[in-house]
């Protein structure tokens, strides 16, 4: 199953709005005879890829086992039902990690069992679900999964007192950020970051990557026509207030969002992105924008890059998130710590027992 999880991860950023899925086929003697993963929406599913791989090498899967990260689907969309493909292939056992929660595609396990196939779910479910967090969040919460990424010094400063912030972290950490971009459907920043850094936000250093949608939250449509984010390297969406003047942005994709009293409404933005097929968002904005997402309870994972440096002054990595007392702190579970060059990368997710529902005073 860990091999199937690793196979699924190869397609992160390429399958939206579908899940990432990996499959390993074993013959009746327990030897691996086929592998596959779902590469993009509309392409064959992981089970079909693995069956083709086994057939191409002349291996017989009858009486064997299919190990899949997600319950085989039981419906016909752009591709046929994987449960039926496994039944037709004559496998004797199917082991999957995560049950499919969608009403249309779910039910594969029942179909397999009805065909006399030994079916078991839940193996390494947490590991497989973590890799499919974006898709599961979209299915269950009807909004994109949000990963907030930030870089800071060990004393928590995202920039110096004079506003300089390039480069706090190392080249290795910055390269890892491009990996996060490549795995996301959209990258979001605020107007403050746009004015200060004129970021490009496209993925660099990777081949055959699907560029994420670049999203700028800009209440007053202050973006300049020559901004780097408006080039043709990747698609761009400018989110503005309902009454913003956008006449200086002809041909630019613009969406008007309501103002929640402090900035553009975060939930309205996520609803808009969900409607556009966006299932995963990388939040790269500054402290104020991050604070508004935390206040809205819309951060699902945090990746912090910590540089071994001290500034003592300058903006904090996280702005006002409407948290006034330690009892209301958003507590996190650390899921990974890694060293990237001289820096540390810390990955964490909000604990199930802590949520934030207040609204931060922030102007996008």
C-alpha positions as CSV (number, residue, x, y, z in Angstrom):
1,X,0.0,0.0,0.0
2,X,2.9,2.4,0.7
3,X,4.0,1.8,-2.9
4,X,0.5,2.6,-4.1
5,X,0.5,5.8,-2.1
6,X,3.9,6.8,-3.6
7,X,2.6,6.1,-7.1
8,X,-0.5,8.3,-6.4
9,X,1.7,11.2,-5.3
10,X,3.4,11.3,-8.7
11,X,0.3,13.0,-10.1
12,X,-0.2,15.6,-7.4
13,X,-1.3,18.8,-9.2
14,X,-2.3,17.0,-12.4
15,X,-5.6,15.2,-11.7
16,X,-7.9,18.0,-10.5
17,X,-10.8,17.8,-10.0
18,X,-10.2,14.1,-9.6
19,X,-8.3,12.4,-6.8
20,X,-4.8,11.0,-7.0
21,X,-4.9,7.2,-6.9
22,X,-2.2,4.5,-7.0
23,X,-2.6,0.8,-7.6
24,X,-0.3,-2.2,-7.2
25,X,-1.3,-5.6,-8.6
26,X,0.0,-8.9,-7.1
27,X,-0.3,-12.3,-8.7
28,X,-1.7,-15.4,-6.9
29,X,1.8,-15.9,-5.4
30,X,2.0,-12.4,-4.0
31,X,4.5,-11.1,-6.5
32,X,4.1,-7.5,-7.9
33,X,3.0,-7.8,-11.6
34,X,1.6,-4.4,-12.4
35,X,1.6,-0.8,-11.2
36,X,-0.4,2.3,-12.2
37,X,-1.6,5.7,-11.1
38,X,-4.2,8.1,-12.3
39,X,-2.3,10.7,-14.3
40,X,-4.9,13.3,-15.2
41,X,-8.6,13.9,-15.3
42,X,-10.1,11.9,-18.3
43,X,-7.1,9.5,-18.4
44,X,-7.4,5.9,-17.4
45,X,-7.7,5.3,-13.6
46,X,-5.0,3.7,-11.6
47,X,-6.5,0.2,-11.6
48,X,-6.8,0.2,-15.4
49,X,-3.2,1.5,-15.8
50,X,-2.0,-1.3,-13.5
51,X,-4.0,-4.0,-15.4
52,X,-2.5,-2.7,-18.7
53,X,1.0,-2.8,-17.1
54,X,0.5,-6.4,-16.0
55,X,-0.9,-7.4,-19.4
56,X,2.0,-5.7,-21.3
57,X,4.5,-7.8,-19.4
58,X,2.5,-11.0,-19.9
59,X,1.5,-11.5,-16.3
60,X,-1.7,-13.2,-15.2
61,X,-3.6,-11.4,-12.4
62,X,-6.4,-14.0,-12.0
63,X,-6.5,-15.1,-8.4
64,X,-4.3,-12.2,-7.4
65,X,-4.7,-9.0,-5.3
66,X,-5.3,-5.4,-6.2
67,X,-4.0,-2.9,-3.7
68,X,-5.5,0.6,-4.2
69,X,-5.3,3.9,-2.3
70,X,-9.0,4.7,-3.0
71,X,-12.0,2.4,-3.1
72,X,-12.4,1.4,-6.8
73,X,-15.1,3.5,-8.5
74,X,-18.5,2.1,-9.4
75,X,-19.7,4.4,-12.1
76,X,-19.2,5.3,-15.7
77,X,-17.9,8.8,-16.4
78,X,-15.2,9.7,-18.8
79,X,-13.9,6.3,-18.0
80,X,-15.6,3.0,-17.1
81,X,-16.1,1.6,-13.6
82,X,-12.8,0.3,-12.1
83,X,-14.7,-2.2,-9.8
84,X,-16.0,-3.9,-13.0
85,X,-12.5,-3.9,-14.6
86,X,-11.1,-5.7,-11.6
87,X,-14.0,-8.2,-11.6
88,X,-13.4,-8.9,-15.3
89,X,-9.7,-9.3,-14.7
90,X,-10.4,-12.1,-12.2
91,X,-8.7,-10.8,-9.1
92,X,-9.6,-12.6,-6.0
93,X,-8.9,-9.9,-3.4
94,X,-9.0,-6.1,-3.3
95,X,-7.5,-4.0,-0.5
96,X,-8.1,-0.3,-0.5
97,X,-7.1,2.5,1.9
98,X,-9.8,5.1,1.8
99,X,-13.5,4.7,1.1
100,X,-14.9,6.8,-1.7
101,X,-17.3,9.3,-0.1
102,X,-18.9,10.5,-3.4
103,X,-22.5,9.4,-4.0
104,X,-21.9,8.7,-7.8
105,X,-18.5,6.9,-7.7
106,X,-18.9,5.1,-4.3
107,X,-20.1,1.6,-3.9
108,X,-17.2,-0.1,-5.6
109,X,-16.5,-2.3,-2.5
110,X,-20.0,-3.5,-2.4
111,X,-20.0,-4.4,-6.1
112,X,-16.7,-6.3,-5.6
113,X,-18.0,-8.2,-2.6
114,X,-21.2,-9.0,-4.5
115,X,-19.0,-10.6,-7.2
116,X,-17.4,-12.8,-4.7
117,X,-14.2,-10.8,-4.3
118,X,-12.6,-10.6,-0.9
119,X,-12.7,-6.9,-0.2
120,X,-11.0,-5.0,2.7
121,X,-10.8,-1.3,3.4
122,X,-8.8,1.0,5.7
123,X,-5.2,-0.1,5.2
124,X,-2.9,2.9,5.8
125,X,-6.0,5.1,5.5
126,X,-4.4,8.1,7.2
127,X,-1.4,8.1,4.9
128,X,-3.5,7.7,1.7
129,X,-6.0,10.4,2.9
130,X,-3.2,12.9,3.6
131,X,-2.1,12.5,0.0
132,X,-5.7,13.1,-1.2
133,X,-6.5,15.9,1.3
134,X,-7.4,18.4,-1.4
135,X,-9.9,16.1,-3.1
136,X,-11.4,14.9,0.1
137,X,-11.8,18.4,1.4
138,X,-13.5,19.5,-1.8
139,X,-15.9,16.5,-1.7
140,X,-16.8,16.8,1.9
141,X,-16.7,20.6,2.5
142,X,-17.4,21.9,-1.0
143,X,-14.5,24.2,-1.0
144,X,-10.8,23.9,-2.0
145,X,-8.1,22.7,0.4
146,X,-5.9,25.5,1.6
147,X,-2.2,25.2,2.4
148,X,-0.7,28.3,3.9
149,X,3.1,28.6,3.2
150,X,5.3,31.1,4.8
151,X,9.0,31.8,5.3
152,X,10.4,33.4,8.5
153,X,13.4,33.8,10.7
154,X,13.6,31.9,13.9
155,X,12.1,34.8,15.8
156,X,9.1,34.7,13.5
157,X,9.8,37.7,11.2
158,X,8.7,37.5,7.6
159,X,10.6,40.7,6.6
160,X,13.0,43.2,8.1
161,X,11.9,46.5,9.6
162,X,12.7,48.3,6.3
163,X,10.5,45.8,4.4
164,X,13.2,43.8,2.7
165,X,12.4,40.1,2.6
166,X,14.6,38.6,-0.2
167,X,16.0,36.2,0.6
168,X,15.1,35.0,4.1
169,X,15.4,31.3,3.3
170,X,17.8,29.3,1.2
171,X,17.7,28.3,-2.5
172,X,16.7,24.8,-1.3
173,X,13.7,26.1,0.5
174,X,12.7,28.3,-2.4
175,X,12.9,25.3,-4.8
176,X,10.6,23.4,-2.5
177,X,8.1,26.2,-2.7
178,X,7.9,25.6,-6.5
179,X,7.1,22.0,-5.7
180,X,4.2,23.2,-3.6
181,X,3.1,25.4,-6.5
182,X,3.3,22.6,-8.9
183,X,1.0,20.5,-6.7
184,X,-1.6,23.2,-6.3
185,X,-4.5,24.2,-8.5
186,X,-4.2,27.9,-7.5
187,X,-1.7,30.2,-5.8
188,X,-3.2,33.1,-3.9
189,X,-1.6,36.4,-2.8
190,X,-3.0,39.8,-1.7
191,X,-2.5,43.3,-3.2
192,X,0.1,44.1,-0.5
193,X,2.4,41.3,-1.7
194,X,1.8,42.3,-5.3
195,X,2.8,45.9,-4.6
196,X,5.8,45.0,-2.5
197,X,7.3,42.1,-4.5
198,X,5.7,42.0,-7.9
199,X,5.7,38.2,-7.7
200,X,5.5,36.0,-10.7
201,X,3.8,33.0,-9.0
202,X,4.4,30.6,-11.8
203,X,6.2,27.3,-11.3
204,X,9.8,27.2,-12.4
205,X,12.3,24.4,-12.6
206,X,9.8,21.7,-13.5
207,X,8.9,20.1,-16.8
208,X,5.4,19.1,-18.0
209,X,3.8,20.8,-15.1
210,X,0.3,22.2,-15.1
211,X,0.7,25.8,-14.1
212,X,-1.6,26.8,-11.2
213,X,-4.1,29.6,-11.5
214,X,-2.5,32.8,-10.1
215,X,-5.1,34.6,-7.9
216,X,-4.7,38.1,-6.5
217,X,-7.0,39.5,-3.9
218,X,-7.1,43.2,-4.8
219,X,-10.1,45.0,-3.3
220,X,-9.5,48.3,-5.1
221,X,-8.1,46.8,-8.4
222,X,-4.8,48.5,-7.8
223,X,-2.8,46.0,-9.9
224,X,-0.8,47.7,-12.6
225,X,-1.2,46.5,-16.2
226,X,2.6,45.6,-16.4
227,X,2.6,43.4,-13.3
228,X,4.5,40.2,-13.8
229,X,1.5,38.1,-12.6
230,X,-0.4,39.3,-15.7
231,X,2.0,37.7,-18.2
232,X,1.1,34.6,-20.2
233,X,3.2,32.1,-18.2
234,X,0.1,30.9,-16.3
235,X,-3.6,31.9,-16.1
236,X,-4.5,34.7,-13.7
237,X,-7.6,35.8,-11.8
238,X,-7.9,39.2,-10.1
239,X,-10.5,39.2,-7.3
240,X,-11.8,42.8,-6.7
241,X,-14.5,44.5,-4.6
242,X,-17.9,44.8,-6.0
243,X,-17.5,48.5,-7.0
244,X,-13.8,48.5,-8.1
245,X,-12.9,50.3,-11.3
246,X,-11.3,47.7,-13.6
247,X,-11.2,49.6,-16.8
248,X,-7.4,49.6,-16.8
249,X,-7.5,45.8,-16.9
250,X,-9.0,45.0,-20.3
251,X,-8.8,41.3,-21.1
252,X,-7.9,40.3,-17.6
253,X,-10.1,37.7,-15.9
254,X,-11.7,39.6,-13.0
255,X,-14.2,38.4,-10.4
256,X,-16.1,40.7,-8.0
257,X,-16.5,39.6,-4.5
258,X,-18.4,41.0,-1.5
259,X,-16.5,42.8,1.2
260,X,-16.9,41.4,4.7
261,X,-16.0,44.7,6.5
262,X,-12.3,44.1,6.7
263,X,-11.4,42.7,3.2
264,X,-12.7,40.5,0.4
265,X,-14.8,37.7,1.8
266,X,-12.6,34.6,2.1
267,X,-15.5,32.1,1.9
268,X,-16.9,33.9,-1.2
269,X,-13.4,33.5,-2.8
270,X,-13.2,29.8,-2.0
271,X,-16.7,29.3,-3.4
272,X,-15.7,31.0,-6.6
273,X,-12.6,28.9,-6.9
274,X,-14.5,25.7,-6.2
275,X,-16.9,26.6,-9.0
276,X,-14.0,26.9,-11.3
277,X,-12.8,23.4,-10.6
278,X,-10.0,24.5,-8.1
279,X,-9.5,21.8,-5.5
280,X,-6.3,23.0,-3.8
281,X,-5.0,26.4,-3.0
282,X,-1.5,27.5,-2.0
283,X,-1.8,30.6,0.1
284,X,1.4,32.7,-0.4
285,X,0.2,36.1,0.7
286,X,1.6,38.3,3.4
287,X,0.7,38.3,7.1
288,X,-2.6,40.2,6.7
289,X,-4.0,37.9,4.1
290,X,-2.9,34.8,6.1
291,X,-4.6,36.2,9.2
292,X,-7.8,36.6,7.3
293,X,-7.8,33.0,6.2
294,X,-6.9,31.7,9.7
295,X,-9.8,33.9,11.1
296,X,-12.2,32.4,8.5
297,X,-11.2,28.9,9.6
298,X,-10.0,28.2,6.1
299,X,-6.4,26.9,6.6
300,X,-6.1,23.1,6.4
301,X,-2.3,22.7,6.4
302,X,0.6,25.0,7.3
303,X,4.1,24.7,5.9
304,X,6.6,27.0,7.5
305,X,10.2,27.5,6.3
306,X,12.4,28.7,9.2
307,X,15.7,30.2,8.5
308,X,18.5,30.2,11.1
309,X,18.5,34.0,11.4
310,X,17.2,36.7,13.8
311,X,15.8,40.1,12.9
312,X,14.3,41.4,16.2
313,X,11.9,43.7,14.3
314,X,9.7,43.7,11.2
315,X,6.3,42.1,10.4
316,X,5.4,38.8,11.9
317,X,4.6,35.8,9.7
318,X,1.0,35.9,10.7
319,X,-1.1,39.0,11.0
320,X,-4.2,39.6,13.1
321,X,-6.3,36.5,13.0
322,X,-8.9,37.6,15.5
323,X,-7.3,35.5,18.3
324,X,-7.3,37.6,21.5
325,X,-6.3,35.0,24.1
326,X,-4.1,32.0,24.4
327,X,-7.1,29.8,25.1
328,X,-8.3,30.5,21.5
329,X,-5.0,29.8,19.9
330,X,-5.2,27.6,16.7
331,X,-3.4,24.5,17.9
332,X,-1.5,22.4,15.3
333,X,-0.3,18.9,15.0
334,X,3.2,18.7,13.6
335,X,3.2,16.0,10.9
336,X,6.7,16.4,9.4
337,X,10.0,18.2,10.1
338,X,12.7,18.2,7.4
339,X,16.0,20.0,6.8
340,X,16.4,21.9,3.5
341,X,19.9,23.3,3.2
342,X,20.3,25.4,6.3
343,X,16.6,25.8,6.9
344,X,13.9,23.8,8.6
345,X,10.6,22.9,6.9
346,X,7.8,22.3,9.4
347,X,4.5,20.9,8.2
348,X,1.4,21.0,10.6
349,X,-2.3,20.7,10.5
350,X,-5.0,22.2,12.8
351,X,-6.0,19.8,15.5
352,X,-9.6,18.7,15.4
353,X,-10.4,20.4,18.7
354,X,-9.3,23.9,17.7
355,X,-11.1,26.2,15.3
356,X,-11.2,30.0,14.8
357,X,-14.4,31.7,13.8
358,X,-13.7,35.4,14.3
359,X,-12.9,37.8,11.5
360,X,-9.6,39.5,11.3
361,X,-9.3,43.2,10.5
362,X,-7.6,42.9,7.1
363,X,-7.7,44.8,3.9
364,X,-6.9,42.8,0.8
